[in-house]
Amino acid sequence: MDPLLLGAFVAIATILVLFSGVSVAVGLVIVSGGFLVIFDGFRSLELMPEVMFGKLNNFALLSIPMFIIMGAAIASTRAGADLYEALERWLTRVPGGLVVSNLGACALFSAMSGSSPATCAAIGKMGIPEMRKRGYPDAVAAGSIAAGGTLGILIPPSVTMIVYGIATETSIGRLFLAGVLPGLMLVGLFMAWSLYSTWKSGNTAVLRNVTYTWKEKFEILPRVAPFILIIIGVLYAMYGGVATPSETAAVGALLCVVIAMIIYKLWNVKDLWVVLRDSTKESVMILFIIGAAGVFSFMLSSLFITQSIAAWIGTLDVNPWVLMFAVNIFLLIAGFFLPPVAVILMAAPILLPIITSAGFDPIWFAVILTINMEIGLISPPVGLNLYVINGIAPDIKLKTILQGSLPYVACMVVAIILLCFFPGIATWLPNAVMGPAL
């Protein structure tokens, strides 16, 4: 059978299996095993365990559970509440400042936790009721938190960037640096839209009759400063040549747990057990998907599907930017239905040869891919962040949350366009810190 036609059958089968309700990892193993047996015989099943465990035999993978523990320790404390309160105290008298403080808290918390749902839950529980109380529209209150929660997969340290680096054998350090300026750009776009929509609705003058003294503004800072210093320390250790990403993640996880115990009195054994239990569950889920994606990639390669697709793309006489537009549409659609980790592991090994052959930078493409995945987090039908916000504020209709998040989707599209015109936004910092890529 023609490999391209076979690839179409694999794509259809994968979609049907994943929509059946099975987990992503199990679905990938089922599809891979089925096609290998049909076209390569039962002997190919003997290689599947070796391929799966071989994919997991990577020292860099240790950074994933470590960063997850780091985020879980933060998410289990009042760090989110303190971040929110600190920014609220400093911006309370600024017209429209509350929505800005919420987005700032989302950016900082997502950078510390790396989890979009955790960020939405931690900041949304305080931010949404307060914004509604002060007259902000429900769409702005809900949409800003839903969008702010997506920043965790772009701003370092990002688990999805680690997964991309492992899947494509790209420098994780460069990927982390590549996400910094685009992440800040997205925060700026989100804030600009939020202030505009607040001004347009006439709510800029909605202020609480509360003022904070300088003492009250500064006394909250010591509670959040240690976590921010840990993030700065983690990034310095990686880019200063002090330690590898895995070693840095381990130290960062330990420090976050220690600080959570000292500052937030997380002494209870049950609370610590919850942190380790939840971290283990999430780590195993991601690692299982990575192993299954390795088997899936092996199947595509064994049946010459990957090579044929790359060769076919190479024969097309199309403008590289037309090709990039088609890739973005594909990523958007995939992100609507699948979690970011699954899309990266399934698509990146196939798309990377196509992208590089068209002359695009793989580090730059990682940022483009990640922003597409952010759009999926606040877009139906899956839109995980939308449902998290709906759980926090059930009286706000899902339709209203979606309406509030759509302008932020537009902000992300604008960010992708800016990155296409000015790729240096993503590539300048990695090249400046680590030198030009070889």
Phi, psi and omega in degrees: 000143179300129183302325179293318177294320177297322177299323178295320177296320178298317180298315180295315180297320180297316179298315181296318181294315181293328178281352178286346178108353178288161179293159183300314183297312180298319179299317179295320179294318180298312181296315181299311180298319182297312182288326177295319179294317183295316188256349182230359177087168184292339181297336180292336179296334179295334182276340186300313178299321180296319179295316182297310181288331175295323178295327181275352181276067184220120183301328181296336180295340179298335181291335183294303179297330180293314178293328178293318175298319178303314179290322181294322179297321179289316183294336182277357182248188177269020182301319178297317179297320181291321176300313180299313184294321180299312180292324180295321180295324182279335186246009189298329182265005178272126178303124183075008185291335183293319179292326176293318180295325177294317179293322176297318178296321177298316181297314182291316182292321180292327176293327180280323186263330182069013183237122178292312179299320180296321179294314178302317183291314185293313182278323183295325181299329179260318188290318183295310178300321181292319179294320179293322180297326183266013170092006176290143179300147179303321181297320179291316182298314183282316183295322181294320179290318179300317180288318180300328180293337182287344186295341184296335181272357179247312181288129182289155357281127186246126179295323181294326176294322177297316180298317178298316181299320179289319182293328185249002182056046179253151181299121179293323178300316178295321180296317178300313180296324181295334181276350187292299184294317175299324178297315178295323178298317179296318177302316179297318178295318178299314181295319181298315179295318182298317179294321179295314182293326177292316178297319181296325180278354177080023183254014183292338182268002181285102182232146175282150176278054182227132174235149180247139176284166178298325178298316180293328179290321184275335185289340180277339186296321180299340181282334182253340182302319181301321181293320178294322178295326178297316179300313179298319179295320178298314181293321179295318181299322181287315186271346177270003179075016182283321184206165175282165178303321181294316179295318179296319179297320180296315179295318179298319178297316180297316181295320179296318178296316180297315180295320177299324179287322184280309185281319186254012174055043180276062183269337185298128182300323180297320180293318177296322179297321179298318179300311181291322180296311181294322178296320180295316179301312182293321180296315180297320179299312181294316181293325176296318178296320179298314178298317180294322178294328175297318177295319179298316178296322177298319179296314180298321180288319181297326180268010177061026180284313181299312182297321182292321179296314180298319179294321180295316178299321181296333180277346181287133179264072182236153175298136180305327181286331172295319176298316179296323177299316179296321178296318179296319177298317178300315181295321178299312182296317179297320180292338177292333188244338186236152177291154184306317182299317181295316181297316181298313184291327180279321190264325187302313180298330179280318186282331186301312178299325179293315182295313182292323179292335177276357176094013180266150180282127180295331177291314176300317181296327178300321179291317178301313180300316183296319179295323174299320178292327176297320179300319180298331181290340180237026179233141176290161008273342181277293174044063186308317182296329179298319182285330175295315179296320178297326176290327179287318182234076185297340179281350173270121184296148179301325178298320179293319178298317179297317178298321179290332182274338184301319177299329179286330171298318178298322177299321179291322176297318177300319179298319178297318179297316178299321178294328178290321179281327182231074182299340179298341176302324180266328189263343184296311185295313176303319181290325181289322184275318188250001181087162180299143178292143180283000000 
